[in-house]
Amino acid sequence: MRLAIPGNTASLSDKPQAGWQAGDALDLAAGIVAIALIALAFAGESGLPRVLLALAFAFFVPGRAIVTNWPWIARWSEATMSMVLSLVVLTLLATTSLWVHSWHPLVLFQVEAWLSLAGLSVGVARRHGVPTAHRGWPRRPGRSARLTRPEAESPPGDGQAVQS
């Protein structure tokens, strides 16, 4: 299935894309930032590198984990939507943890970082065709691979002429 985007020569496809893409570079950068910050936090290091990595994390990593799994959001701008979603998600989580009187910033960061790494991994795997639960793995016996509607029952506008 191909979807044309007006004013754009790119198209979205069901097939995994081969080769290196801009999304791969952004995912790699986000993963490196998350892993480096986890390592610095675990080691108890402080200073300018940790502050800069924390800023990069807050402005980019969680949002990138979301954008890499929803390609239709990336059509607007992969980097910009990552920044917006990162700030929204981190602000929402911090506000919620304060509201429930459970403010533990290091634990909150670790949860966010590990979930972001998991999201990045799933997005990269999906983009490069690694089998996931919805595509490629053997299905349970007795389940059809795809539920389809018979053509005779499809509503008008699905490529059939309307008869009156």
Contact map, one row per residue, 1 for C-alpha under 8 A:
11100000000011000000000000000000000000000000000000000000000000000000000000000000000000000000000000000000000000000000000000000000000000000000000000000000000000000000
11110000001111000000000000000000000000000000000000000000000000000000000000000000000000000000000000000000000000000000000000000000000000000000000000000000000000000000
11111000001110000000000000000000000000000000000000000000000000000000000000000000000000000000000000000000000000000000000000000000000000000000000000000000000000000000
01111101111100000000000000000000000000000000000000000000000000000000000000000000000000000000000000000000000000000000000000000000000000000000000000000000000000000000
00111111111000000000000000000000000000000000000000000000000000000000000000000000000000000000000000000000000000000000000000000000000000000000000000000000000000000000
00011111000000000000000000000000000000000000000000000000000000000000000000000000000000000000000000000000000000000000000000000000000000000000000000000000000000000000
00001111100000000000000000000000000000000000000000000000000000000000000000000000000000000000000000000000000000000000000000000000000000000000000000000000000000000000
00011111111000000000000000000000000000000000000000000000000000000000000000000000000000000000000000000000000000000000000000000000000000000000000000000000000000000000
00011011111000000000000000000000000000000000000000000000000000000000000000000000000000000000000000000000000000000000000000000000000000000000000000000000000000000000
00011001111100000000000000000000000000000000000000000000000000000000000000000000000000000000000000000000000000000000000000000000000000000000000000000000000000000000
01111001111110000000000000000000000000000000000000000000000000000000000000000000000000000000000000000000000000000000000000000000000000000000000000000000000000000000
01110000011111000000000000000000000000000000000000000000000000000000000000000000000000000000000000000000000000000000000000000000000000000000000000000000000000000000
11100000001111110000000000000000000000000000000000000000000000000000000000000000000000000000000000000000000000000000000000000000000000000000000000000000000000000000
11000000000111110000000000000000000000000000000000000000000000000000000000000000000000000000000000000000000000000000000000000000000000000000000000000000000000000000
00000000000011111000000000000000000000000000000000000000000000000000000000000000000000000000000000000000000000000000000000000000100000000000000000000000000000000000
00000000000011111100000000000000000000000000000000000000000000000000000000000000000000000000000000000000000000000000000000000111100000000000000000000000000000000000
00000000000000111110000000000000000000000000000000000000000000000000000000000000000000000000000000000000000000000000000000000011100000000000000000000000000000000000
00000000000000011111000000000000000000000000000000000000000000000000000000000000000000000000000000000000000000000000000000000001000000000000000000000000000000000000
00000000000000001111100000000000000000000000000000000000000000000000000000000000000000000000000000000000000000000000000000000000000000000000000000000000000000000000
00000000000000000111110110000000000000000000000000000000000000000000000000000000000000000000000000000000000000000000000000000000000000000000000000000000000000000000
00000000000000000011111110000000000000000000000000000000000000000000000000000000000000000000000000000000000000000000000000000000000000000000000000000000000000000000
00000000000000000001111111000000000000000000000000000000000000000000000000000000000000000000000000000000000000000000000000000000000000000000000000000000000000000000
00000000000000000000111111100000000000000000000000000000000000000001000000000100000000000000000000000000000000000000000000000000000000000000000000000000000000000000
00000000000000000001111111110000000000000000000000000000000000000000000000000000000000000000000000000000000000000000000000010000000000000000000000000000000000000000
00000000000000000001111111111000000000000000000000000000000000000000000000000000000000000000000000000000000000000000000000000000000000000000000000000000000000000000
00000000000000000000011111111100000000000000000000000000000000010000000000000010000000000000000000000000000000000000000000000000000000000000000000000000000000000000
00000000000000000000001111111110000000000000000000000000000000011001000000000000000000000000000000000000000000000000000100010000000000000000000000000000000000000000
00000000000000000000000111111111000000000000000000000000000000000000000000000000000000000000000000000000000000000000000000000000000000000000000000000000000000000000
00000000000000000000000011111111100000000000000000000000000000000000000000000000000000000000000000000000000000000000000000000000000000000000000000000000000000000000
00000000000000000000000001111111110000000000000000000000100110010000000000000000000000000000000000000000000000000000000000000000000000000000000000000000000000000000
00000000000000000000000000111111111000000000000000000000000010000000000000000000000000000000000000000000000000000000100100000000000000000000000000000000000000000000
00000000000000000000000000011111111100000000000000000000000000000000000000000000000000000000000000000000000000000000000000000000000000000000000000000000000000000000
00000000000000000000000000001111111110000000000000001001100010000000000000000000000000000000000000000000000000000000000000000000000000000000000000000000000000000000
00000000000000000000000000000111111111000000000000000000100010000000000000000000000000000000000000000000000000001001100000000000000000000000000000000000000000000000
00000000000000000000000000000011111111100000000000000000000000000000000000000000000000000000000000000000000000001000000000000000000000000000000000000000000000000000
00000000000000000000000000000001111111110000000000001000000000000000000000000000000000000000000000000000000000000000000000000000000000000000000000000000000000000000
00000000000000000000000000000000111111111000000001001100000000000000000000000000000000000000000000000000000000000000000000000000000000000000000000000000000000000000
00000000000000000000000000000000011111111100000000000000000000000000000000000000000000000000000000000000000001001000000000000000000000000000000000000000000000000000
00000000000000000000000000000000001111111110000000000000000000000000000000000000000000000000000000000000000000000000000000000000000000000000000000000000000000000000
00000000000000000000000000000000000111111111110001000000000000000000000000000000000000000000000000000000000000000000000000000000000000000000000000000000000000000000
00000000000000000000000000000000000011111111110001000000000000000000000000000000000000000000000000000000000000000000000000000000000000000000000000000000000000000000
00000000000000000000000000000000000001111111100000000000000000000000000000000000000000000000000000000000000000000000000000000000000000000000000000000000000000000000
00000000000000000000000000000000000000111111100000000000000000000000000000000000000000000000000000000000000000000000000000000000000000000000000000000000000000000000
00000000000000000000000000000000000000011111110000000000000000000000000000000000000000000000000000000000000000000000000000000000000000000000000000000000000000000000
00000000000000000000000000000000000000011111111001000000000000000000000000000000000000000000000000000000000000000000000000000000000000000000000000000000000000000000
00000000000000000000000000000000000000011001111111100000000000000000000000000000000000000000000000000000000000000000000000000000000000000000000000000000000000000000
00000000000000000000000000000000000000000000111111100000000000000000000000000000000000000000000000000000000000000000000000000000000000000000000000000000000000000000
00000000000000000000000000000000000000000000011111110000000000000000000000000000000000000000000000000000000000000000000000000000000000000000000000000000000000000000
00000000000000000000000000000000000000000000011111111000000000000000000000000000000000000000000000000000000000000000000000000000000000000000000000000000000000000000
00000000000000000000000000000000000010011000111111111100000000000000000000000000000000000000000000000000000000000000000000000000000000000000000000000000000000000000
00000000000000000000000000000000000000000000011111111110000000000000000000000000000000000000000000000000000000000000000000000000000000000000000000000000000000000000
00000000000000000000000000000000000000000000000111111111000000000000000000000000000000000000000000000000000000000000000000000000000000000000000000000000000000000000
00000000000000000000000000000000100110000000000011111111100000000000000000000000000000000000000000000000000000000000000000000000000000000000000000000000000000000000
00000000000000000000000000000000000010000000000001111111110000000000000000000000000000000000000000000000000000000000000000000000000000000000000000000000000000000000
00000000000000000000000000000000000000000000000000111111111000000000000000000000000000000000000000000000000000000000000000000000000000000000000000000000000000000000
00000000000000000000000000000000100000000000000000011111111110000000000000000000000000000000000000000000000000000000000000000000000000000000000000000000000000000000
00000000000000000000000000000100110000000000000000001111111111000000000000000000000000000000000000000000000000000000000000000000000000000000000000000000000000000000
00000000000000000000000000000000000000000000000000000111111111000000000000000000000001100100000000000000000000000000000000000000000000000000000000000000000000000000
00000000000000000000000000000000000000000000000000000011111110100000000000000000011101100000000000000000000000000000000000000000000000000000000000000000000000000000
00000000000000000000000000000100000000000000000000000001111111110000000000000010011001000000000000000000000000000000000000000000000000000000000000000000000000000000
00000000000000000000000000000110110000000000000000000001111111111000000000000000010001000000000000000000000000001001000000000000000000000000000000000000000000000000
00000000000000000000000000000000000000000000000000000000110111111100000000000000010011001100000000000000000000011001000000000000000000000000000000000000000000000000
00000000000000000000000000000000000000000000000000000000001111111110000000000000111111101000000000000000000000000000000000000000000000000000000000000000000000000000
00000000000000000000000001100100000000000000000000000000000111111111000000000110111011000000000000000000000000000000000100000000000000000000000000000000000000000000
00000000000000000000000000100000000000000000000000000000000011111111100000000000010000000000000000000000000000000001111100100000000000000000000000000000000000000000
00000000000000000000000000000000000000000000000000000000000001111111110000000000010010000000000000000000000000000000001100000000000000000000000000000000000000000000
00000000000000000000000000000000000000000000000000000000000000111111111011000100110000000000000000000000000000000000000000000000000000000000000000000000000000000000
00000000000000000000001000100000000000000000000000000000000000011111111001000000000000000000000000000000000000000000001100110000000000000000000000000000000000000000
00000000000000000000000000000000000000000000000000000000000000001111111000000000000000000000000000000000000000000000001101100000000000000000000000000000000000000000
00000000000000000000000000000000000000000000000000000000000000000111111111000000000000000000000000000000000000000000000000000000000000000000000000000000000000000000
00000000000000000000000000000000000000000000000000000000000000000011111111100000000000000000000000000000000000000000000000000000000000000000000000000000000000000000
00000000000000000000000000000000000000000000000000000000000000000000011111110000000000000000000000000000000000000000000000000000000000000000000000000000000000000000
00000000000000000000000000000000000000000000000000000000000000000010011111111100100000000000000000000000000000000000000000000000000000000000000000000000000000000000
00000000000000000000000000000000000000000000000000000000000000000011011111111100100000000000000000000000000000000000000000000000000000000000000000000000000000000000
00000000000000000000000000000000000000000000000000000000000000000000001111111100000000000000000000000000000000000000000000000000000000000000000000000000000000000000
00000000000000000000000000000000000000000000000000000000000000000000000111111100100000000000000000000000000000000000000000000000000000000000000000000000000000000000
00000000000000000000000000000000000000000000000000000000000000000000000011111111100000000000000000000000000000000000000000000000000000000000000000000000000000000000
00000000000000000000001000000000000000000000000000000000000000010010000011111111110000000000000000000000000000000000000000000000000000000000000000000000000000000000
00000000000000000000000001000000000000000000000000000000000100010000000000001111111000000000000000000000000000000000000000000000000000000000000000000000000000000000
00000000000000000000000000000000000000000000000000000000000000000000000000001111111100000000000000000000000000000000000000000000000000000000000000000000000000000000
00000000000000000000000000000000000000000000000000000000000000110010000011011111111110000000000000000000000000000000000000000000000000000000000000000000000000000000
00000000000000000000000000000000000000000000000000000000001111111110000000000111111111000000000000000000000000000000000000000000000000000000000000000000000000000000
00000000000000000000000000000000000000000000000000000000001100110000000000000011111111100000000000000000000000000000000000000000000000000000000000000000000000000000
00000000000000000000000000000000000000000000000000000000001000100000000000000001111111110000000000000000000000000000000000000000000000000000000000000000000000000000
00000000000000000000000000000000000000000000000000000000000001110100000000000000111111111000000000000000000000000000000000000000000000000000000000000000000000000000
00000000000000000000000000000000000000000000000000000000011111110000000000000000011111111100000000000000000000000000000000000000000000000000000000000000000000000000
00000000000000000000000000000000000000000000000000000000011000100000000000000000001111111110000000000000000000000000000000000000000000000000000000000000000000000000
00000000000000000000000000000000000000000000000000000000000000000000000000000000000111111111000000000000000000000000000000000000000000000000000000000000000000000000
00000000000000000000000000000000000000000000000000000000000001100000000000000000000011111111100000000000000000000000000000000000000000000000000000000000000000000000
00000000000000000000000000000000000000000000000000000000010001000000000000000000000001111111110000000000000000000000000000000000000000000000000000000000000000000000
00000000000000000000000000000000000000000000000000000000000000000000000000000000000000111111111000000000000000000000000000000000000000000000000000000000000000000000
00000000000000000000000000000000000000000000000000000000000000000000000000000000000000011111111100000000000000000000000000000000000000000000000000000000000000000000
00000000000000000000000000000000000000000000000000000000000000000000000000000000000000001111111110000000000000000000000000000000000000000000000000000000000000000000
00000000000000000000000000000000000000000000000000000000000000000000000000000000000000000111111111000010000100000000000000000000000000000000000000000000000000000000
00000000000000000000000000000000000000000000000000000000000000000000000000000000000000000011111111100000000000000000000000000000000000000000000000000000000000000000
00000000000000000000000000000000000000000000000000000000000000000000000000000000000000000001111111110000000000000000000000000000000000000000000000000000000000000000
00000000000000000000000000000000000000000000000000000000000000000000000000000000000000000000111111111111000000000000000000000000000000000000000000000000000000000000
00000000000000000000000000000000000000000000000000000000000000000000000000000000000000000000011111111110000000000000000000000000000000000000000000000000000000000000
00000000000000000000000000000000000000000000000000000000000000000000000000000000000000000000001111111100000000000000000000000000000000000000000000000000000000000000
00000000000000000000000000000000000000000000000000000000000000000000000000000000000000000000000111111100000000000000000000000000000000000000000000000000000000000000
00000000000000000000000000000000000000000000000000000000000000000000000000000000000000000000000011111110000000000000000000000000000000000000000000000000000000000000
00000000000000000000000000000000000000000000000000000000000000000000000000000000000000000000000011111111000000000000000000000000000000000000000000000000000000000000
00000000000000000000000000000000000000000000000000000000000000000000000000000000000000000000010011001111100000000000000000000000000000000000000000000000000000000000
00000000000000000000000000000000000000000000000000000000000000000000000000000000000000000000000010000111111100000000000000000000000000000000000000000000000000000000
00000000000000000000000000000000000000000000000000000000000000000000000000000000000000000000000000000011111110000000000000000000000000000000000000000000000000000000
00000000000000000000000000000000000000000000000000000000000000000000000000000000000000000000000000000001111111000000000000000000000000000000000000000000000000000000
00000000000000000000000000000000000000000000000000000000000000000000000000000000000000000000000000000001111111100000000000000000000000000000000000000000000000000000
00000000000000000000000000000000000000000000000000000000000000000000000000000000000000000000010000000001111111110000000000000000000000000000000000000000000000000000
00000000000000000000000000000000000000000000000000000000000000000000000000000000000000000000000000000000111111111000000000000000000000000000000000000000000000000000
00000000000000000000000000000000000001000000000000000000000000000000000000000000000000000000000000000000011111111100000000000000000000000000000000000000000000000000
00000000000000000000000000000000000000000000000000000000000000000000000000000000000000000000000000000000001111111110000000000000000000000000000000000000000000000000
00000000000000000000000000000000000000000000000000000000000001000000000000000000000000000000000000000000000111111111000000000000000000000000000000000000000000000000
00000000000000000000000000000000011001000000000000000000000011000000000000000000000000000000000000000000000011111111100000000000000000000000000000000000000000000000
00000000000000000000000000000000000000000000000000000000000000000000000000000000000000000000000000000000000001111111110000000000000000000000000000000000000000000000
00000000000000000000000000000000000000000000000000000000000000000000000000000000000000000000000000000000000000111111111000000000000000000000000000000000000000000000
00000000000000000000000000000000010000000000000000000000000011001000000000000000000000000000000000000000000000011111111100000000000000000000000000000000000000000000
00000000000000000000000000000010010000000000000000000000000000001000000000000000000000000000000000000000000000001111111110000000000000000000000000000000000000000000
00000000000000000000000000000000000000000000000000000000000000001000000000000000000000000000000000000000000000000111111111000000000000000000000000000000000000000000
00000000000000000000000000000000000000000000000000000000000000001101100000000000000000000000000000000000000000000011111111100000000000000000000000000000000000000000
00000000000000000000000000100010000000000000000000000000000000011101100000000000000000000000000000000000000000000001111111110000000000000000000000000000000000000000
00000000000000000000000000000000000000000000000000000000000000000000000000000000000000000000000000000000000000000000111111111000000000000000000000000000000000000000
00000000000000000000000000000000000000000000000000000000000000000000100000000000000000000000000000000000000000000000011111111100000000000000000000000000000000000000
00000000000000000000000000000000000000000000000000000000000000001001100000000000000000000000000000000000000000000000001111111110000000000000000000000000000000000000
00000000000000000000000100100000000000000000000000000000000000000001000000000000000000000000000000000000000000000000000111111111000000000000000000000000000000000000
00000000000000000000000000000000000000000000000000000000000000000000000000000000000000000000000000000000000000000000000011111111111000000000000000000000000000000000
00000000000000010000000000000000000000000000000000000000000000000000000000000000000000000000000000000000000000000000000001111111111100000000000000000000000000000000
00000000000000011000000000000000000000000000000000000000000000000000000000000000000000000000000000000000000000000000000000111111110000000000000000000000000000000000
00000000000000011100000000000000000000000000000000000000000000000000000000000000000000000000000000000000000000000000000000011111110000000000000000000000000000000000
00000000000000111000000000000000000000000000000000000000000000000000000000000000000000000000000000000000000000000000000000001111111000000000000000000000000000000000
00000000000000000000000000000000000000000000000000000000000000000000000000000000000000000000000000000000000000000000000000001111111100000000000000000000000000000000
00000000000000000000000000000000000000000000000000000000000000000000000000000000000000000000000000000000000000000000000000001100111110111000000000000000000000000000
00000000000000000000000000000000000000000000000000000000000000000000000000000000000000000000000000000000000000000000000000000100011111111000000000000000000000000000
00000000000000000000000000000000000000000000000000000000000000000000000000000000000000000000000000000000000000000000000000000000001111111000000000000000000000000000
00000000000000000000000000000000000000000000000000000000000000000000000000000000000000000000000000000000000000000000000000000000000111111000000000000000000000000000
00000000000000000000000000000000000000000000000000000000000000000000000000000000000000000000000000000000000000000000000000000000001111111000000000000000000000000000
00000000000000000000000000000000000000000000000000000000000000000000000000000000000000000000000000000000000000000000000000000000001111111100000000000000000000000000
00000000000000000000000000000000000000000000000000000000000000000000000000000000000000000000000000000000000000000000000000000000001111111110000000000000000000000000
00000000000000000000000000000000000000000000000000000000000000000000000000000000000000000000000000000000000000000000000000000000000000011111000000000000000000000000
00000000000000000000000000000000000000000000000000000000000000000000000000000000000000000000000000000000000000000000000000000000000000001111101010000000000000000000
00000000000000000000000000000000000000000000000000000000000000000000000000000000000000000000000000000000000000000000000000000000000000000111111000000000000000000000
00000000000000000000000000000000000000000000000000000000000000000000000000000000000000000000000000000000000000000000000000000000000000000011111000000000000000000000
00000000000000000000000000000000000000000000000000000000000000000000000000000000000000000000000000000000000000000000000000000000000000000001111100000000000000000000
00000000000000000000000000000000000000000000000000000000000000000000000000000000000000000000000000000000000000000000000000000000000000000011111110000000000000000000
00000000000000000000000000000000000000000000000000000000000000000000000000000000000000000000000000000000000000000000000000000000000000000000011111100000000000000000
00000000000000000000000000000000000000000000000000000000000000000000000000000000000000000000000000000000000000000000000000000000000000000010001111100000000000000000
00000000000000000000000000000000000000000000000000000000000000000000000000000000000000000000000000000000000000000000000000000000000000000000000111110000000000000000
00000000000000000000000000000000000000000000000000000000000000000000000000000000000000000000000000000000000000000000000000000000000000000000000111111000000000000000
00000000000000000000000000000000000000000000000000000000000000000000000000000000000000000000000000000000000000000000000000000000000000000000000001111100000000000000
00000000000000000000000000000000000000000000000000000000000000000000000000000000000000000000000000000000000000000000000000000000000000000000000000111110110000000000
00000000000000000000000000000000000000000000000000000000000000000000000000000000000000000000000000000000000000000000000000000000000000000000000000011111110000000000
00000000000000000000000000000000000000000000000000000000000000000000000000000000000000000000000000000000000000000000000000000000000000000000000000001111110000000000
00000000000000000000000000000000000000000000000000000000000000000000000000000000000000000000000000000000000000000000000000000000000000000000000000000111110000000000
00000000000000000000000000000000000000000000000000000000000000000000000000000000000000000000000000000000000000000000000000000000000000000000000000001111111000000000
00000000000000000000000000000000000000000000000000000000000000000000000000000000000000000000000000000000000000000000000000000000000000000000000000001111111101000000
00000000000000000000000000000000000000000000000000000000000000000000000000000000000000000000000000000000000000000000000000000000000000000000000000000000111111000000
00000000000000000000000000000000000000000000000000000000000000000000000000000000000000000000000000000000000000000000000000000000000000000000000000000000011111111100
00000000000000000000000000000000000000000000000000000000000000000000000000000000000000000000000000000000000000000000000000000000000000000000000000000000001111111100
00000000000000000000000000000000000000000000000000000000000000000000000000000000000000000000000000000000000000000000000000000000000000000000000000000000011111110000
00000000000000000000000000000000000000000000000000000000000000000000000000000000000000000000000000000000000000000000000000000000000000000000000000000000000111111000
00000000000000000000000000000000000000000000000000000000000000000000000000000000000000000000000000000000000000000000000000000000000000000000000000000000000111111100
00000000000000000000000000000000000000000000000000000000000000000000000000000000000000000000000000000000000000000000000000000000000000000000000000000000000110111110
00000000000000000000000000000000000000000000000000000000000000000000000000000000000000000000000000000000000000000000000000000000000000000000000000000000000110011111
00000000000000000000000000000000000000000000000000000000000000000000000000000000000000000000000000000000000000000000000000000000000000000000000000000000000000001111
00000000000000000000000000000000000000000000000000000000000000000000000000000000000000000000000000000000000000000000000000000000000000000000000000000000000000000111
